[in-house]
Amino acid sequence: MGPRRNGIEVIDLSAGRSAEHTPGFIREAASRAMDDGMTHQTPSRVTAEFLTSCAQRLKRENGLAVDPETQILAT
């Protein structure tokens, strides 16, 4: 039995939804990023801002205090 059948909420990220429009705030952020020159592949270690955001979310939602520089790996 899958998790959904057991009442566990699952967010399916396996396929896009071509019939849905991208929300405006995402389009605006993407446009700003491109205007700011963020048009290249990110470093393999990602950005410090992303790692810090992950650490903040883990603290806020899970009560976990982690060091974004040494305890988070984005793959």
C-alpha positions, 0 to 999 in steps of 0.5 A: 500500500502506498502512503496516500492510501494510508492517509499520508499527504504526498506532494507529487513532483514527478510531472509538470502541469501544463494546464496550470499557469505559473504564479505571478510571484514566481514569474516576477522572481525569475525575471528579476533573477535573469535581469540580475545576471543569474542565467548560469548553472549554479555551483555544485555546492549551490548558493549560501542563500539557499543553504541558509534558507534550508537551515531556517526552514528545518529550524522553523518546521522541525525544530532542528538547528543545523549548520548550513555550511557543514550539515546540508547537502543539496543534490 
